[in-house]
């Protein structure tokens, strides 16, 4: 809490990174689930 500039920059970088992680997790989920659904008879 001694350096508010670092915390503000961290919060500024955290939000796009979280959205990127969410999109990455969603894309990986789609890539992992689609072949299993297509392989089912």
Steps between C-alpha positions, in 0.01 A plus 500: 500500500806725493494538121151576365636543147593133478162389630317724253709368212438147623125556505523658156674188370288254693168563329609435136701202620196350670290545188778343295513206739123459474512500120793259502319264738186518286690427178685209660171367632347518153801331342490221756127436490434518126701189395333294772156605380583425137649160581181386670267297276 
